[in-house]
Amino acid sequence: MRDYIKITTTTLFYAMFVFSVILLVFSGFSLLALFSFGWFLVSSIVFKIMDKRNINSKYKLLVVIAVWLGLLGVASLYETFQYYDKVIHFIIGFFITLIVYAYFVKNLNHSPKKIMVLLSTLGILTFWEFAEFFADTFFGLHAQGVFSSAGQTLMSPNTDTMLDLITGALGSLMCLAFKRGEVI
């Protein structure tokens, strides 16, 4: 089973690289091409950290899936499906919780308190929202807020950010509900 996970992760990881190179060559420096290449680089760094911390390789698959879900959103799903962003934040909250929980179990040698995992996950999700804020402020990307294809505001940046954090927290809580050990 581990070989399948490793092969799938490696294939999706390098497919991201090929995807970004094709986009860079054929579409120039489009937003999707830059995001794709940027996420390939970020994933590389995350994988190095995970290797250094001896985190199980199956969690790399979660990282790659999360990145591909984000790229699909940038490709068109954010505009096509208004709540795609919320679905992504729920899934990311779930995935981050799995990774944080595994990290704590490995380094604490016992099941961590779920509140510690939840707060750590919320901290990571909050830093993501900081990144969206800086992307908007310095690059004008409209990462916060929900906009129609015509540019009409469908959801304010503040409401979007709060709902992102809430859905991420719900994903984390859903994950923790399935974990054995201490109750929150």
trRosetta pair geometry for C-beta under 8 A, 3 or more apart (Angstrom, degrees):
i j d omega theta_ij theta_ji phi_ij phi_ji
1 4 5.8 -55 -158 33 38 111
1 5 6.6 36 148 -17 68 105
2 5 5.5 -54 -149 37 37 112
2 6 6.1 36 153 -19 69 106
2 57 7.1 84 -163 63 96 118
2 58 7.3 -90 -123 -60 74 98
3 6 5.7 -55 -145 39 31 111
3 7 6.1 31 156 -19 66 108
4 7 5.8 -54 -141 39 29 109
4 8 6.1 29 158 -18 65 109
5 8 5.8 -56 -144 39 27 110
5 9 6.1 27 157 -19 63 109
5 57 6.5 132 116 109 114 98
5 58 4.9 -36 -178 -105 155 78
5 61 5.5 -88 -166 -43 90 142
6 9 5.8 -55 -144 38 27 111
6 10 6.2 25 158 -17 63 110
6 57 5.7 17 -91 133 87 146
7 10 5.9 -57 -144 40 27 109
7 11 6.1 27 157 -20 63 110
8 11 5.8 -56 -145 37 27 111
8 12 6.2 21 160 -12 64 109
8 61 6.2 35 97 -118 109 118
9 12 6.1 -61 -146 41 26 105
9 13 6.0 29 155 -24 64 112
9 57 6.7 -150 30 165 164 96
9 60 4.8 64 -158 106 146 107
9 61 4.5 -98 -82 -80 103 75
9 64 5.5 163 -144 1 71 148
10 13 5.6 -55 -144 36 28 115
10 14 6.3 13 163 -6 65 108
11 14 6.4 -63 -145 44 24 98
11 15 6.0 30 154 -25 63 111
12 15 5.4 -52 -141 35 30 117
12 16 6.6 40 154 -27 61 99
12 61 7.6 89 40 -136 141 68
12 64 4.4 103 106 160 126 136
12 65 7.4 -7 163 -67 164 56
12 68 6.5 -69 -171 -48 117 136
13 16 5.9 -53 -164 24 29 113
13 17 7.2 26 143 -14 61 101
13 40 7.7 113 -174 -137 68 80
13 43 6.4 -166 -134 135 94 140
13 47 7.7 42 -127 -63 144 150
13 60 7.8 -20 -64 160 130 112
13 64 5.5 -84 -69 -107 75 129
14 17 5.2 -43 -153 31 47 116
14 18 6.4 47 148 -17 70 100
15 18 5.6 -51 -145 40 36 111
15 19 6.0 44 151 -25 66 107
16 19 5.5 -51 -144 36 28 117
16 20 6.4 27 156 -18 62 106
16 36 6.4 -166 -173 -170 78 87
16 39 6.7 -96 -177 99 133 102
16 40 4.9 171 124 -89 110 94
16 43 7.0 57 87 26 160 156
16 64 7.2 -138 -29 -147 135 91
16 67 6.5 11 -112 118 150 130
16 68 7.0 -116 -84 -78 108 84
16 71 7.4 -169 -129 -37 97 160
17 20 5.9 -58 -149 37 28 107
17 21 6.4 25 154 -17 65 107
17 40 5.1 113 -84 -141 68 145
18 21 5.8 -55 -146 37 31 109
18 22 6.3 32 155 -19 65 106
19 22 5.9 -56 -148 36 26 110
19 23 6.3 24 154 -16 62 109
19 36 5.5 -119 111 -167 101 141
19 71 7.6 60 126 174 148 156
20 23 5.6 -54 -146 39 32 112
20 24 6.2 34 154 -21 65 106
20 33 6.1 113 -156 -160 66 61
20 36 3.6 -173 -92 119 91 107
20 37 3.9 143 -180 -68 138 69
20 39 8.0 -172 -73 52 134 84
20 40 5.5 -102 -1 -16 153 137
21 24 5.6 -53 -145 36 31 112
21 25 6.3 27 156 -17 65 107
21 37 7.7 102 -60 -90 51 104
22 25 5.9 -59 -147 38 28 108
22 26 6.0 -6 167 9 67 116
23 26 6.5 -71 -131 53 23 88
23 27 5.1 -32 -169 33 67 117
23 30 6.4 -98 172 50 104 112
23 32 5.9 -118 -158 107 147 95
23 33 3.5 -168 127 -99 111 89
23 36 5.7 97 35 39 149 148
23 37 7.9 -141 70 -34 115 95
24 27 7.4 -48 -87 55 11 75
24 28 7.4 -15 -163 176 44 12
24 29 6.9 22 -134 -89 76 54
24 33 4.7 140 -71 -175 59 128
24 37 6.5 49 -55 -50 125 135
27 30 4.2 -30 134 -10 119 130
27 32 7.2 6 95 63 156 106
27 33 5.5 -175 75 -42 110 128
28 33 7.2 -178 92 27 37 158
29 33 6.1 -132 -143 80 32 127
29 34 6.0 48 -173 -57 78 107
30 33 4.6 95 54 5 80 104
30 34 7.0 -153 90 -3 41 86
31 34 5.9 -59 -148 40 29 108
31 35 6.2 30 155 -18 66 108
31 74 6.8 -140 124 -177 101 116
31 141 7.5 139 -141 -133 128 98
32 35 5.7 -54 -144 38 29 111
32 36 6.1 32 156 -22 64 108
32 71 7.3 87 -158 -159 87 81
32 74 5.3 157 -107 127 78 112
32 75 5.8 76 -126 -92 134 62
33 36 5.8 -54 -146 35 27 112
33 37 6.4 19 159 -10 63 108
34 37 6.0 -57 -144 42 29 104
34 38 5.9 32 156 -21 65 112
35 38 5.6 -59 -142 41 27 113
35 39 6.1 23 161 -16 66 108
35 70 7.6 -137 167 133 123 104
35 71 6.5 163 118 -110 114 76
35 74 5.1 -96 75 -178 167 177
36 39 6.1 -57 -146 38 24 105
36 40 6.6 30 152 -23 60 104
36 71 5.7 67 -95 -125 83 125
37 40 5.5 -49 -151 30 34 116
37 41 6.7 32 151 -15 64 102
38 41 5.8 -57 -155 37 33 109
38 42 6.2 30 150 -17 68 107
39 42 5.3 -48 -138 40 39 113
39 43 6.0 45 157 -23 67 103
39 67 4.7 147 169 -155 129 115
39 70 6.8 169 -103 84 153 129
39 71 6.6 -126 41 -63 158 105
40 43 5.8 -53 -147 36 27 112
40 44 6.6 33 150 -24 60 103
41 44 5.6 -50 -152 29 33 115
41 45 6.7 30 152 -16 64 102
42 45 5.8 -56 -154 36 34 110
42 46 6.3 33 150 -18 68 106
42 67 7.7 169 79 -107 109 126
43 46 5.5 -53 -143 39 34 112
43 47 6.1 37 155 -22 66 105
43 63 6.0 140 -133 141 91 116
43 64 6.6 71 -144 -91 139 67
43 67 5.6 -33 -70 -55 124 161
44 47 5.8 -55 -149 35 28 112
44 48 6.6 30 152 -20 62 103
45 48 5.7 -52 -152 32 33 112
45 49 6.6 31 151 -16 65 104
46 49 5.7 -55 -152 37 34 111
46 50 6.2 34 151 -20 67 107
46 63 5.6 -179 116 -150 142 151
47 50 5.5 -53 -144 38 33 112
47 51 6.2 35 154 -20 66 103
47 60 5.8 52 -113 -125 93 117
47 63 7.3 -167 -67 82 78 156
48 51 5.7 -52 -148 36 30 111
48 52 6.3 31 153 -20 64 107
49 52 5.6 -55 -147 37 31 112
49 53 6.2 15 158 -5 66 112
50 53 6.0 -64 -143 48 28 101
50 55 4.3 -80 -158 54 83 116
50 57 7.9 115 135 -103 126 48
50 59 6.5 -160 -144 88 138 113
50 60 6.1 170 97 -75 162 90
50 63 7.7 -125 -38 -23 150 149
51 54 7.4 26 -178 -76 32 37
51 55 7.8 -72 -55 40 22 77
53 103 6.6 -5 152 -128 139 102
53 106 7.8 108 155 95 91 143
53 107 8.0 -44 -169 -60 103 120
54 106 6.9 -169 95 175 99 148
55 59 5.5 -55 147 50 112 141
55 99 6.9 33 -172 -156 144 87
55 102 6.2 95 -149 114 94 119
55 103 6.0 -28 -99 -85 117 83
55 106 7.1 -152 -101 13 63 160
56 59 5.6 99 77 -5 80 99
56 102 6.3 -90 21 -179 110 145
57 60 5.1 -31 -166 13 60 120
57 61 7.6 68 143 -20 68 89
58 61 5.6 -37 -168 20 48 117
58 62 7.5 53 139 -17 64 96
59 62 5.2 -39 -159 27 51 117
59 63 6.8 56 144 -20 68 97
59 98 6.7 -174 -115 117 100 104
59 99 4.9 113 -160 -104 132 91
59 102 6.2 -143 -64 52 140 156
60 63 5.4 -50 -155 33 40 115
60 64 6.4 38 149 -17 69 104
61 64 5.7 -54 -147 38 34 110
61 65 6.2 34 154 -19 67 106
62 65 5.8 -53 -145 37 30 111
62 66 6.2 33 154 -21 64 107
62 95 4.4 165 177 -151 120 112
62 98 6.4 -167 -97 75 168 133
62 99 6.6 -153 80 -54 144 108
63 66 5.8 -56 -150 36 28 112
63 67 6.4 27 153 -18 64 106
63 95 7.6 155 -69 163 44 133
63 99 7.9 68 -58 -79 93 146
64 67 5.7 -54 -148 35 32 110
64 68 6.4 30 154 -16 65 106
65 68 5.8 -56 -148 39 31 109
65 69 6.3 35 153 -22 65 105
65 95 7.5 -166 75 -101 109 146
66 69 5.7 -53 -149 34 31 113
66 70 6.6 32 151 -18 63 105
66 88 7.9 106 -153 -164 74 88
66 91 6.9 -180 -107 120 83 106
66 92 5.5 93 -140 -103 122 84
66 95 5.5 -143 -65 70 126 168
67 70 5.6 -55 -153 36 33 113
67 71 6.4 33 150 -19 67 105
68 71 5.5 -51 -144 37 35 112
68 72 6.4 39 155 -21 66 102
69 72 5.8 -51 -149 34 30 112
69 73 6.7 36 149 -22 61 103
69 88 5.5 164 138 -119 119 98
69 91 6.6 -69 148 85 176 149
70 73 5.5 -53 -155 31 34 116
70 74 6.6 30 152 -15 67 102
70 88 6.5 104 -82 -156 66 141
71 74 5.6 -52 -147 38 36 108
71 75 6.2 44 150 -28 66 104
72 75 5.4 -48 -145 30 33 118
72 76 7.8 -55 175 45 58 66
72 77 5.1 29 137 -1 86 134
73 77 4.8 -75 -108 68 46 103
73 78 4.5 67 179 -48 85 94
73 84 5.5 169 -115 131 98 126
73 85 6.7 100 -150 -82 140 66
73 88 6.1 -22 -58 -56 146 151
74 78 6.8 28 -83 -4 29 126
76 79 5.7 -65 -166 46 58 105
76 80 5.4 49 143 -22 88 115
77 80 5.3 -59 -130 45 38 109
77 81 5.4 -16 -175 29 78 106
77 84 4.6 159 142 -139 99 165
78 81 7.6 -65 -116 59 12 69
78 84 5.6 -126 -96 71 43 127
78 85 6.0 54 -126 -55 92 97
78 146 8.0 -150 177 -133 90 80
79 148 7.6 80 -148 -166 86 36
79 149 5.1 70 -165 -74 127 90
80 84 7.4 57 68 -33 78 140
81 84 4.1 97 87 -47 106 104
81 87 8.0 -11 126 10 130 133
82 146 6.1 65 -161 -180 84 141
82 154 6.4 -104 -139 133 118 155
83 86 4.6 -40 -170 34 82 117
83 87 6.2 89 131 -24 83 93
84 87 5.6 -54 -152 35 36 113
84 88 6.3 38 150 -21 67 105
85 88 5.6 -53 -150 35 31 114
85 89 6.5 29 153 -18 65 105
85 146 6.9 -146 21 -92 143 103
85 160 7.3 -6 115 -159 151 103
85 164 6.9 -55 149 -94 105 97
86 89 5.7 -51 -147 36 33 110
86 90 6.5 38 151 -21 64 102
86 163 6.0 -49 -103 146 109 111
86 164 7.2 -124 -104 -94 61 52
86 167 4.7 170 -164 -65 80 168
87 90 5.7 -54 -153 33 31 113
87 91 6.4 27 152 -14 65 107
87 167 7.9 -73 -64 173 17 144
88 91 5.8 -58 -148 40 31 108
88 92 6.0 30 155 -19 68 109
89 92 5.6 -51 -138 39 31 112
89 93 6.2 39 157 -24 63 104
89 125 7.5 79 -159 -144 96 117
89 163 7.9 126 58 126 158 70
89 164 4.7 -159 -103 -153 158 67
89 165 7.8 -72 -178 -49 138 18
89 167 4.4 87 95 90 114 113
89 168 4.5 -77 171 -59 93 84
89 171 7.0 -166 129 -8 58 136
90 93 5.8 -55 -152 33 27 113
90 94 6.6 27 150 -18 62 106
90 167 4.6 -72 -62 168 81 98
90 168 6.8 -130 -85 -84 30 35
90 170 6.0 -35 -121 83 93 101
90 171 4.0 153 -171 -65 51 112
90 174 7.8 32 -173 18 96 141
91 94 5.6 -55 -153 36 33 114
91 95 6.2 30 152 -17 68 107
91 171 6.2 -120 -40 -130 11 144
92 95 5.6 -53 -142 40 33 110
92 96 6.0 33 159 -20 67 106
92 125 7.4 129 114 -104 111 95
92 128 7.7 76 142 -85 149 174
92 168 6.2 -37 83 -118 95 97
92 171 6.8 92 63 89 47 165
93 96 6.0 -53 -140 37 25 108
93 97 6.4 29 156 -22 60 108
93 121 6.3 83 -155 165 71 125
93 125 6.3 13 -95 -80 87 136
93 167 6.9 -170 -7 124 140 59
93 168 3.5 157 -70 -166 117 56
93 169 6.3 -104 -144 -32 147 15
93 170 6.8 88 89 62 158 52
93 171 2.9 124 74 68 108 115
93 172 4.4 -89 170 -35 100 79
93 175 7.5 -161 126 -4 76 122
94 97 5.9 -61 -156 33 26 113
94 98 6.8 27 150 -20 63 104
94 171 3.9 -95 -37 176 77 100
94 172 6.8 -145 -79 -72 38 36
94 174 6.1 -36 -97 75 104 109
94 175 4.6 151 -143 -55 68 116
95 98 5.7 -53 -154 31 34 113
95 99 6.6 27 153 -14 67 106
95 171 7.9 -17 7 154 62 131
96 99 5.8 -58 -151 40 34 109
96 100 6.0 30 154 -17 70 109
96 121 4.9 130 111 -135 113 93
96 124 5.4 -167 -165 87 144 145
96 125 7.0 -172 49 -55 165 87
96 168 7.8 13 32 -168 134 104
96 172 7.0 -39 75 -90 98 100
97 100 5.8 -54 -138 41 29 108
97 101 5.9 33 159 -22 64 109
97 117 6.0 75 -151 156 81 111
97 118 7.4 11 -116 -93 111 52
97 121 4.9 -5 -80 -87 75 149
97 171 7.1 -174 -3 123 125 81
97 172 4.3 149 -65 -133 131 73
97 175 4.0 141 90 78 140 150
97 176 6.2 -100 -175 -47 140 83
98 101 5.9 -56 -145 36 24 112
98 102 6.4 22 157 -17 61 108
98 175 6.0 -115 -52 -158 77 139
99 102 5.8 -56 -148 37 29 110
99 103 6.3 31 153 -21 64 107
100 103 5.6 -54 -148 36 31 114
100 104 6.3 28 155 -16 65 106
100 117 5.2 141 112 -149 115 81
100 120 4.9 162 -159 103 143 128
100 121 5.5 -134 14 -66 155 84
100 124 7.5 -148 -64 -10 129 142
101 104 6.0 -58 -150 38 28 108
101 105 6.3 29 153 -20 65 107
101 112 6.8 -148 -137 39 61 115
101 117 5.1 28 -82 -131 77 142
101 175 7.5 -152 -19 141 141 120
101 176 7.7 175 -78 -96 133 76
101 179 6.3 -126 -146 -107 153 151
102 105 5.7 -52 -144 35 31 112
102 106 6.3 28 158 -17 64 108
103 106 6.0 -60 -150 38 27 109
103 107 6.1 1 162 2 65 116
104 107 6.2 -70 -137 51 27 95
104 108 5.2 1 174 2 71 121
104 112 3.7 -18 143 -36 141 141
104 116 6.9 129 -123 110 155 120
104 117 6.3 -110 8 -84 152 94
104 120 7.8 173 -54 13 125 162
105 108 6.6 -60 -118 49 17 92
105 109 7.8 76 175 -95 48 9
105 110 7.3 -110 -138 101 62 15
105 111 6.2 -4 -104 -101 94 46
105 112 6.7 -106 -62 -13 58 90
106 109 7.9 6 172 -69 20 48
108 112 5.6 109 33 -78 157 88
111 179 7.6 155 -153 161 121 111
111 180 7.0 -96 -107 99 158 73
111 181 3.5 -142 150 -114 151 138
111 182 6.7 170 115 1 114 85
112 116 5.1 -102 164 72 115 126
112 117 5.5 126 93 -47 125 99
112 181 7.6 49 58 154 39 157
112 182 8.0 -90 119 33 36 119
113 116 4.5 91 69 -2 90 106
113 117 7.4 -167 94 -4 49 83
113 182 5.1 -41 -124 75 61 150
114 117 5.5 -53 -151 38 43 111
114 118 6.1 45 151 -22 71 105
114 176 4.8 102 -156 -161 120 128
114 179 6.8 157 -101 78 111 129
114 181 6.8 148 -50 94 95 109
114 182 5.7 -153 -6 88 90 88
114 183 6.8 -47 22 -177 136 18
114 184 4.7 -81 88 -81 121 69
115 118 5.5 -52 -144 38 33 114
115 119 6.2 31 157 -17 66 106
115 184 5.3 110 -64 -151 83 74
116 119 6.1 -54 -144 39 27 107
116 120 6.3 28 155 -19 61 109
117 120 5.8 -56 -148 37 29 112
117 121 6.3 29 154 -19 64 108
117 172 7.6 179 128 -173 89 108
117 176 6.4 155 89 -95 128 116
118 121 5.8 -57 -149 37 28 111
118 122 6.3 28 154 -18 65 106
118 169 7.5 54 -166 -147 98 82
118 172 5.5 122 -127 142 72 129
118 173 7.0 42 -117 -78 119 69
118 176 6.3 -25 -68 -46 99 156
118 184 6.8 30 -13 -119 148 116
119 122 5.6 -51 -144 37 33 112
119 123 6.4 40 153 -24 63 102
120 123 5.6 -51 -153 31 31 115
120 124 6.7 30 151 -16 64 102
121 124 5.7 -54 -152 35 34 110
121 125 6.3 33 151 -17 67 107
121 168 7.4 -169 149 154 101 100
121 169 7.8 137 107 -109 112 54
121 172 4.4 150 109 -114 155 138
122 125 5.5 -53 -144 40 34 113
122 126 6.2 39 153 -25 65 104
122 165 7.3 56 -148 -163 86 96
122 168 7.4 133 -110 112 58 113
122 169 6.1 28 -95 -94 101 95
122 172 7.1 -94 -54 12 74 169
123 126 5.6 -53 -148 33 30 113
123 127 6.7 31 153 -18 63 102
124 127 5.8 -52 -153 33 33 111
124 128 6.8 39 147 -23 63 101
125 128 5.4 -49 -156 29 37 117
125 129 6.8 36 148 -17 65 100
125 164 7.5 179 178 137 107 90
125 165 5.9 129 132 -123 124 68
125 168 4.2 137 -130 138 148 157
125 169 7.4 -134 53 -54 166 68
125 172 7.9 -101 -31 -38 138 131
126 129 5.6 -51 -153 34 38 111
126 130 6.7 45 145 -22 65 98
126 165 6.9 40 -84 -113 70 116
127 130 5.2 -43 -151 29 40 118
127 131 6.7 45 148 -22 65 98
128 131 5.5 -50 -155 31 36 114
128 132 6.7 37 146 -18 65 100
128 164 7.9 -133 102 152 113 129
129 132 5.4 -46 -149 33 39 114
129 133 6.5 45 149 -22 65 101
129 144 7.8 70 -157 -93 79 113
129 161 5.3 90 -152 -149 126 99
129 164 6.2 147 -90 94 108 135
129 165 6.5 -20 -49 -63 147 100
130 133 5.5 -54 -153 34 33 115
130 134 6.4 28 152 -14 67 105
131 134 5.9 -55 -146 40 32 108
131 135 6.2 37 152 -23 65 106
131 143 7.9 -74 116 126 73 162
132 135 5.5 -52 -146 35 32 115
132 136 6.5 31 154 -17 64 104
132 143 3.9 -146 -151 119 85 124
132 144 5.1 115 143 -56 116 88
132 161 7.3 -177 84 -101 136 95
132 164 8.0 35 9 89 163 178
133 136 5.9 -58 -154 37 29 109
133 137 6.1 23 154 -16 66 112
133 143 7.9 -101 -41 75 23 115
133 144 6.4 33 -85 -34 57 140
133 161 7.8 34 -65 -101 98 136
134 137 5.5 -55 -135 42 33 110
134 138 5.7 -2 176 10 70 114
135 138 7.0 -66 -126 51 16 86
135 139 5.3 -44 -166 46 57 116
135 141 4.4 -40 152 35 101 135
135 143 4.5 51 84 -6 129 141
136 139 7.4 -51 -81 58 7 71
136 140 6.8 39 -162 -117 46 23
136 141 5.8 -98 -84 51 49 76
136 142 6.3 86 -113 -79 94 22
136 143 5.4 -123 -51 35 91 87
136 144 5.3 -50 -44 21 149 101
136 157 7.2 69 -128 -125 173 141
142 145 6.2 -72 -165 63 82 108
142 147 5.9 -25 176 -1 140 141
144 157 3.7 56 130 -144 111 97
144 160 5.4 153 -172 83 67 130
144 161 5.7 -3 -141 -58 116 97
145 153 6.0 -54 -177 -137 125 95
145 154 7.9 129 168 52 80 65
145 155 5.9 174 -159 89 55 70
145 156 6.0 -57 -114 179 95 22
145 157 4.1 -46 -52 -72 95 66
145 160 5.0 -152 -83 -5 24 149
146 153 7.5 97 76 -166 55 56
146 154 4.4 -63 106 72 99 103
146 155 3.7 45 29 32 107 107
146 160 5.7 164 -25 -94 82 122
147 151 5.8 -15 180 -145 123 33
147 152 6.5 149 -160 71 72 38
147 153 5.9 -40 -102 -100 77 44
147 154 6.2 171 -105 9 18 90
148 151 6.7 -38 70 30 77 20
148 152 4.3 10 28 50 119 93
148 154 5.8 111 -44 -44 80 113
153 156 6.5 41 172 -86 128 53
155 159 5.2 -118 -178 88 91 119
155 160 4.9 115 120 -66 115 92
155 163 7.6 -49 179 22 144 143
156 159 4.6 88 58 12 87 102
156 160 6.7 -150 92 -8 42 90
157 160 5.5 -57 -143 38 30 116
157 161 6.2 31 159 -21 66 106
158 161 5.9 -54 -148 34 28 110
158 162 6.5 23 156 -14 63 107
159 162 5.9 -58 -147 39 31 109
159 163 6.1 25 157 -13 67 110
160 163 6.0 -61 -145 42 26 106
160 164 6.2 33 153 -26 64 106
161 164 5.6 -51 -148 31 29 116
161 165 6.6 25 155 -14 63 104
162 165 5.9 -56 -152 38 32 108
162 166 6.2 30 152 -18 66 109
163 166 5.4 -52 -139 40 35 113
163 167 6.0 30 161 -15 68 106
164 167 6.3 -58 -144 40 24 103
164 168 6.2 25 155 -18 61 111
165 168 5.7 -55 -145 39 29 113
165 169 6.2 31 155 -20 64 106
166 169 5.7 -55 -148 36 30 111
166 170 6.4 31 152 -20 64 104
167 170 5.4 -48 -145 35 36 114
167 171 6.5 42 152 -21 64 100
168 171 5.6 -51 -152 33 33 113
168 172 6.5 34 149 -18 64 105
169 172 5.5 -53 -150 37 34 114
169 173 6.2 34 152 -18 67 105
170 173 5.6 -51 -143 38 33 111
170 174 6.2 38 154 -23 64 104
171 174 5.7 -52 -148 33 30 113
171 175 6.5 31 153 -18 62 104
172 175 5.7 -55 -153 35 31 112
172 176 6.3 25 153 -15 66 108
173 176 5.6 -56 -143 41 33 109
173 177 6.3 45 153 -33 64 101
174 177 5.6 -47 -152 21 30 118
174 178 7.4 19 153 -10 58 103
175 178 6.3 -69 -167 36 34 104
175 179 6.9 34 144 -27 68 108
176 179 5.3 -51 -148 25 44 118
176 184 7.0 68 139 -61 142 107
